[in-house]
Amino acid sequence: MALLRELRSLTAIQRSTFTACFLGWTLDAFDFFLLTVCLKAIAADFHVAIKQIAEAIFWTLVMRPLGALIFGLLAERFGRRPTLMLNIVAFSIFELASAFAPTLTSFLICRALFGIAMGGEWGVGAALALESLPASRRGFFSGVLQEGYVVGNLLAAALYGLLFPHLHGTGMLTNWRVMFMIGALPALLAFYMQFKVAESPVWEADRKRRLAEGGARKPVLTLKQFRTYLPTFLFLVLLMTAFNSFSHGTQDLYPTFLEKDHLLDPRHVGFIVVISNIGALLGGICCGALSEKLGRKRMIVTSALCALPMIPLWAWSHSVPALALGGFLMQFAVQGAFGVIPAHLNELSPGPVRAIFPGVTYQLGNLCSSRNSVFQAAIASRFNGGALHWAMSGAAIVGALLVAAVTAIGKEKKGEEWTEA
């Protein structure tokens, strides 16, 4: 198996570091998706409509860029490893606090604080993982790392399906609260990192160089640097807005689309979504690995454009097997392009802000695209009587073309050696 072969090619420390970063992103996503699968139960517990509980998702997304900035600055100043440990403990604590929130207001506050911690994990974890790996392995492990998000989604769905129906808590320990208490377990990963994970060699080399030059701490980001890096920063925000629009535009409303437009029951919807996620997982890994041979830009553009011919099968089929195949192929292409992003985004980011730029631009792009599903639903309601076929097809077309166009005008820095943090 390719993954095992690639892992064996790493040193023990590199394997442990990458594993910890992958698990951090997976468990971060797991905690986030526990909210999405428990929306109905939480709404019933607080005696409000689902729409009011859905505001928790909005606040999580809104606060993620702030978290990326805060934890990115800490990672540049104090190192990737201790910052990531703090990050994991933080999102676990806020997940646990959510489980004991007595009112809707306190629950929303907990989810906003969770969003800060969630926003910090991706950028710091990606910097630590990719700075610890050989340049020639970045593409493959970039794809694996990004798909931790998919694995987290699958774990949350599996836990919900297997455990939630058997929970019969009372009082403060209602079933969804027990689920959130389980979501606090990722804090144990910090103990693993304490003994098994090393600091980024790139950051460590930079620290030793500063000590040799007198030990003065350099400013994390000076005004001059900010002006120099501003064009790169704005381009990366645009790039990640395109990517997140592409991803959210083909994922967020798809279960609703299958239920409403194709009149499928939950069992068939779940089956198609699982098959789609398997396609996403394989696409990220395969395309990440291929980007080492074809280049980051060429792989992203090719993968994004390959989504276009999948649209008829993905959105307009009339049988469950055909829709499942369409979902598999669509997400293979979408997440195939996304699988290259951890490596590409880190390679395009200037060394002195590599723990800040990837995370902040990723989360700002996520924020800019966070109303994607609302726009799709509004367009469907206004022009198609609520049917989502055309709206989702249009979102997929626009997203694919936007990703391909923005990527094409950017730079290529595949395999660049990193000597500065």
Helices and strands as residue ranges (DSSP letters): H 2-8, H 12-37, H 39-46, H 50-78, H 80-99, H 104-131, G 135-137, H 138-146, H 148-163, G 164-166, H 175-182, G 185-187, H 188-196, H 201-212, H 223-251, H 254-260, H 266-294, H 296-306, G 308-310, H 311-316, H 320-338, H 341-348, G 351-353, H 357-368, H 372-383, H 389-409
